[in-house]
Amino acid sequence: MRTWKTVAEEKRKQIGESIPAKWRVKDITAAMLKDGYTNTKEYIDSLLSRQELAITNMTATELSQRIAGGELSSWDVCYAFCHRAALAHQILNCCVEIFFDQALQRAKELDDYLSTHGTTVGSLHGVPISLKDQVNLPGIDTTIGYVGYVGQEVKTKSLLAQVLEDKGAVFYVKTAVPMAMMAPETQSNLLGTTLNSINIAFSSGGSSGGEGALIGAHGSILGVGTDIGGSIRIPASFQGLYGLRPSHGRIPYMGIANSYKGQEVIPSVIGPLATSLEDIVLFTKSVIESNTWERDPKVVPIPWRDTSYLKHQTLRFAVMWWDGSIMVHPPISRALQMVVRAVEKGSHEVIDWNFEHHADVLDLATETFSADHGQEIKDICALSGEPVADCVKSLVDYNPMERPISVEKWWKIGERKSELREKFLSYWAHTSTKTTDGKPIDALICPVWPTAGFKKNDGKCIALNYTTPFNVIDCASVVFPVTTVDKNIDKVDNEYIPVSELDKKLKNYYDPNEFDKMPVCVQIVCPKFEEEKVLEISSIIKDLLA
């Protein structure tokens, strides 16, 4: 009898067999640990040829320039990333679809085009880009973490995929997601658990955890994720990467597979993760300049705007040290202090941020995401008979006799969301009363997550306090790395008294020795549709930190 377990095993086998035999390494994780590595990127660095290592440690911007200049071929670049992704997957379990042959054929065609025409097809000519499983490609499964979706034929291509291809991108893998893509850790019955590329004892985050892990291991340097409660920013933060959570309507979502389709109170958005900030800019600019509002009615017609003038201005910042509910761990506080010192040294102004409705925003998000009491998840699980994965059990843990919320209550949620957005903008404008020049802040500095990650399969430390509010308010947000945990500096704060049981649990979770060398990121937030501004400001801060 063909059970869900059989289907999942067959799928995992198919993924493994998609890797060329010459790149398969038996017991690779055991060999990695035996050689003293827990950081997958560093281990793979030791396995590659000199050329492959050089290629996979460049930025996408550098690769595009070198390919256009004839210094590198698209085929060689693609081959190097396919090899590296193959090794990364065998350690991290980060890819759900592998199609190297198609990618190499595409790369060859791009080389032929450049040779024939003497020019590239676009700004991403020959750049390998990884895709979160949600992005539809004809003939390739889109399972979004469900066994029941295995083998269901995909016939259409997501608009974003078409735009990236038109710019010259090469697709070679789709990456793992948790069941339903509604969890900050990447776990499913279909694929299992995706590990953190910096330390395989930790979670990769989620729901774009496959992207985060693959990019963290440099099996990709630029990829596509989605974000409904932090799903780009969390894996970026856990792996020390750059990520952009754009406003809803700035990057096309047309043709993207999703859970809770039609849920418009807190819509999912799609955006890039990368190893460099310049690649986030390259991706975003390339997509926005494609005028996708002409094809996707949800995209707003805002052309790309030059914000370089900000480099010559005195900027105003607010800093959220913590949200009053979940205290951040010592290395997160230190990273915030580093950023504040850097911007103040650069003659910019910093004030404190204390938005009193932060908890209300979080409560609204909880109501929104649990509105159907997990019925969609249960229905899709029923297609295969698989159980609900641990990472999303909280979304279905309701009394069967308790009905999902009514239409009237749903309308009330939408009304409250509008009211909270108004209060947020009013508070933002009110910061003008605290700045020396009487102008409102340009950006908010805040944590991404209260900790520098959490252990694999360890959902007891979930706290979306610093990501989800900006989905509700719909802000443009950039995550970037600041430092790493230092066990000799980031000691336990024994003086802090927790304000709740969850806060106490998270405080007790911190062990400097276990978290040592994990990346620490910070989040920069601007109001809706200010993607160019938040990217420019992030670049300014990055330079000040250097």
ChimeraX attribute file (.defattr): number of C-alpha atoms within 10 A of each C-alpha:
attribute: neighborCount
match mode: 1-to-1
recipient: residues
	/A:1	4
	/A:2	7
	/A:3	12
	/A:4	20
	/A:5	15
	/A:6	13
	/A:7	17
	/A:8	22
	/A:9	15
	/A:10	14
	/A:11	19
	/A:12	19
	/A:13	11
	/A:14	14
	/A:15	17
	/A:16	19
	/A:17	12
	/A:18	15
	/A:19	21
	/A:20	13
	/A:21	9
	/A:22	7
	/A:23	14
	/A:24	15
	/A:25	13
	/A:26	9
	/A:27	10
	/A:28	14
	/A:29	19
	/A:30	12
	/A:31	13
	/A:32	17
	/A:33	14
	/A:34	10
	/A:35	10
	/A:36	10
	/A:37	18
	/A:38	19
	/A:39	20
	/A:40	26
	/A:41	22
	/A:42	15
	/A:43	20
	/A:44	21
	/A:45	18
	/A:46	10
	/A:47	12
	/A:48	16
	/A:49	11
	/A:50	10
	/A:51	11
	/A:52	19
	/A:53	18
	/A:54	13
	/A:55	20
	/A:56	23
	/A:57	16
	/A:58	15
	/A:59	20
	/A:60	28
	/A:61	19
	/A:62	15
	/A:63	24
	/A:64	23
	/A:65	17
	/A:66	15
	/A:67	22
	/A:68	23
	/A:69	14
	/A:70	13
	/A:71	10
	/A:72	17
	/A:73	21
	/A:74	30
	/A:75	20
	/A:76	18
	/A:77	22
	/A:78	28
	/A:79	21
	/A:80	22
	/A:81	25
	/A:82	26
	/A:83	21
	/A:84	25
	/A:85	29
	/A:86	26
	/A:87	27
	/A:88	27
	/A:89	25
	/A:90	19
	/A:91	23
	/A:92	23
	/A:93	23
	/A:94	34
	/A:95	30
	/A:96	26
	/A:97	24
	/A:98	24
	/A:99	16
	/A:100	22
	/A:101	15
	/A:102	13
	/A:103	22
	/A:104	21
	/A:105	14
	/A:106	22
	/A:107	27
	/A:108	18
	/A:109	15
	/A:110	22
	/A:111	21
	/A:112	14
	/A:113	14
	/A:114	20
	/A:115	12
	/A:116	9
	/A:117	9
	/A:118	12
	/A:119	12
	/A:120	20
	/A:121	18
	/A:122	16
	/A:123	20
	/A:124	26
	/A:125	27
	/A:126	36
	/A:127	30
	/A:128	30
	/A:129	27
	/A:130	30
	/A:131	28
	/A:132	27
	/A:133	31
	/A:134	27
	/A:135	27
	/A:136	24
	/A:137	22
	/A:138	12
	/A:139	13
	/A:140	18
	/A:141	21
	/A:142	26
	/A:143	23
	/A:144	27
	/A:145	26
	/A:146	27
	/A:147	28
	/A:148	21
	/A:149	17
	/A:150	19
	/A:151	14
	/A:152	12
	/A:153	12
	/A:154	13
	/A:155	11
	/A:156	12
	/A:157	16
	/A:158	18
	/A:159	21
	/A:160	24
	/A:161	23
	/A:162	14
	/A:163	18
	/A:164	22
	/A:165	20
	/A:166	15
	/A:167	21
	/A:168	23
	/A:169	27
	/A:170	26
	/A:171	26
	/A:172	24
	/A:173	28
	/A:174	28
	/A:175	29
	/A:176	37
	/A:177	38
	/A:178	31
	/A:179	28
	/A:180	23
	/A:181	29
	/A:182	24
	/A:183	27
	/A:184	28
	/A:185	33
	/A:186	33
	/A:187	31
	/A:188	26
	/A:189	20
	/A:190	30
	/A:191	24
	/A:192	19
	/A:193	23
	/A:194	34
	/A:195	30
	/A:196	35
	/A:197	30
	/A:198	24
	/A:199	24
	/A:200	21
	/A:201	16
	/A:202	23
	/A:203	30
	/A:204	38
	/A:205	35
	/A:206	33
	/A:207	33
	/A:208	36
	/A:209	37
	/A:210	37
	/A:211	38
	/A:212	44
	/A:213	38
	/A:214	36
	/A:215	29
	/A:216	28
	/A:217	30
	/A:218	27
	/A:219	29
	/A:220	32
	/A:221	27
	/A:222	29
	/A:223	28
	/A:224	27
	/A:225	32
	/A:226	30
	/A:227	25
	/A:228	24
	/A:229	29
	/A:230	29
	/A:231	29
	/A:232	33
	/A:233	36
	/A:234	32
	/A:235	33
	/A:236	36
	/A:237	30
	/A:238	32
	/A:239	30
	/A:240	28
	/A:241	27
	/A:242	28
	/A:243	33
	/A:244	31
	/A:245	32
	/A:246	28
	/A:247	25
	/A:248	22
	/A:249	20
	/A:250	26
	/A:251	25
	/A:252	27
	/A:253	22
	/A:254	18
	/A:255	17
	/A:256	21
	/A:257	16
	/A:258	18
	/A:259	15
	/A:260	16
	/A:261	10
	/A:262	8
	/A:263	12
	/A:264	10
	/A:265	19
	/A:266	21
	/A:267	18
	/A:268	24
	/A:269	23
	/A:270	26
	/A:271	24
	/A:272	28
	/A:273	33
	/A:274	30
	/A:275	28
	/A:276	19
	/A:277	22
	/A:278	17
	/A:279	22
	/A:280	24
	/A:281	20
	/A:282	16
	/A:283	23
	/A:284	21
	/A:285	17
	/A:286	18
	/A:287	20
	/A:288	21
	/A:289	12
	/A:290	16
	/A:291	19
	/A:292	21
	/A:293	18
	/A:294	11
	/A:295	11
	/A:296	17
	/A:297	12
	/A:298	16
	/A:299	19
	/A:300	18
	/A:301	14
	/A:302	13
	/A:303	13
	/A:304	16
	/A:305	13
	/A:306	10
	/A:307	15
	/A:308	13
	/A:309	8
	/A:310	14
	/A:311	12
	/A:312	7
	/A:313	10
	/A:314	12
	/A:315	20
	/A:316	23
	/A:317	23
	/A:318	25
	/A:319	20
	/A:320	17
	/A:321	18
	/A:322	18
	/A:323	19
	/A:324	15
	/A:325	15
	/A:326	23
	/A:327	23
	/A:328	24
	/A:329	23
	/A:330	21
	/A:331	28
	/A:332	29
	/A:333	20
	/A:334	19
	/A:335	21
	/A:336	22
	/A:337	13
	/A:338	14
	/A:339	20
	/A:340	22
	/A:341	16
	/A:342	18
	/A:343	22
	/A:344	15
	/A:345	12
	/A:346	16
	/A:347	13
	/A:348	15
	/A:349	18
	/A:350	21
	/A:351	17
	/A:352	14
	/A:353	19
	/A:354	15
	/A:355	13
	/A:356	13
	/A:357	14
	/A:358	18
	/A:359	15
	/A:360	14
	/A:361	22
	/A:362	20
	/A:363	12
	/A:364	19
	/A:365	23
	/A:366	13
	/A:367	15
	/A:368	19
	/A:369	18
	/A:370	17
	/A:371	19
	/A:372	17
	/A:373	21
	/A:374	20
	/A:375	15
	/A:376	14
	/A:377	23
	/A:378	16
	/A:379	12
	/A:380	17
	/A:381	21
	/A:382	14
	/A:383	13
	/A:384	19
	/A:385	15
	/A:386	19
	/A:387	15
	/A:388	22
	/A:389	20
	/A:390	16
	/A:391	23
	/A:392	22
	/A:393	14
	/A:394	14
	/A:395	20
	/A:396	17
	/A:397	11
	/A:398	15
	/A:399	8
	/A:400	9
	/A:401	6
	/A:402	8
	/A:403	11
	/A:404	15
	/A:405	14
	/A:406	11
	/A:407	9
	/A:408	9
	/A:409	13
	/A:410	15
	/A:411	12
	/A:412	12
	/A:413	18
	/A:414	16
	/A:415	12
	/A:416	15
	/A:417	20
	/A:418	15
	/A:419	11
	/A:420	18
	/A:421	16
	/A:422	13
	/A:423	16
	/A:424	19
	/A:425	13
	/A:426	11
	/A:427	17
	/A:428	20
	/A:429	13
	/A:430	15
	/A:431	20
	/A:432	15
	/A:433	11
	/A:434	15
	/A:435	17
	/A:436	11
	/A:437	10
	/A:438	11
	/A:439	15
	/A:440	20
	/A:441	21
	/A:442	19
	/A:443	24
	/A:444	22
	/A:445	23
	/A:446	26
	/A:447	26
	/A:448	29
	/A:449	27
	/A:450	25
	/A:451	27
	/A:452	27
	/A:453	23
	/A:454	23
	/A:455	21
	/A:456	20
	/A:457	18
	/A:458	13
	/A:459	16
	/A:460	13
	/A:461	17
	/A:462	18
	/A:463	18
	/A:464	18
	/A:465	23
	/A:466	24
	/A:467	25
	/A:468	22
	/A:469	22
	/A:470	26
	/A:471	26
	/A:472	22
	/A:473	21
	/A:474	23
	/A:475	21
	/A:476	26
	/A:477	30
	/A:478	27
	/A:479	28
	/A:480	27
	/A:481	22
	/A:482	22
	/A:483	19
	/A:484	20
	/A:485	23
	/A:486	17
	/A:487	16
	/A:488	9
	/A:489	11
	/A:490	20
	/A:491	16
	/A:492	16
	/A:493	11
	/A:494	7
	/A:495	6
	/A:496	10
	/A:497	11
	/A:498	16
	/A:499	12
	/A:500	11
	/A:501	10
	/A:502	17
	/A:503	20
	/A:504	15
	/A:505	14
	/A:506	22
	/A:507	24
	/A:508	12
	/A:509	17
	/A:510	19
	/A:511	14
	/A:512	20
	/A:513	13
	/A:514	15
	/A:515	23
	/A:516	17
	/A:517	17
	/A:518	25
	/A:519	24
	/A:520	28
	/A:521	30
	/A:522	24
	/A:523	24
	/A:524	24
	/A:525	26
	/A:526	25
	/A:527	21
	/A:528	18
	/A:529	18
	/A:530	20
	/A:531	27
	/A:532	20
	/A:533	22
	/A:534	25
	/A:535	26
	/A:536	20
	/A:537	23
	/A:538	22
	/A:539	17
	/A:540	16
	/A:541	19
	/A:542	17
	/A:543	12
	/A:544	15
	/A:545	17
	/A:546	7
